């Protein structure tokens, strides 16, 4: 796929996500409950003061701006700077 939109770059984001549970666990297990380390890669769709949005799927035709499988990550959740892959 040829990239026709120079503002979109291929990136990798390392970040922490909230963790949830829905079963009975011991107090010790609850105290050890931690956020989940995640890694997301795709086209950088938006980068604002507060968040980044990454599309894991984009249109394959030249000039196509459609995207799908979006993940918006608050910048406060990033554990490393964005890594540019292109």
Number of C-alpha atoms within 10 A of each C-alpha: 8 8 14 12 11 6 10 16 16 18 17 19 24 18 21 18 16 9 10 10 8 5 6 8 9 9 9 8 10 11 8 8 12 13 11 11 14 12 12 14 19 22 22 22 19 13 13 9 7 9 14 18 18 26 22 17 14 16 12 13 12 11 11 12 13 11 15 11 10 16 16 13 20 16 18 10 15 19 14 11 11 17 12 14 11 7
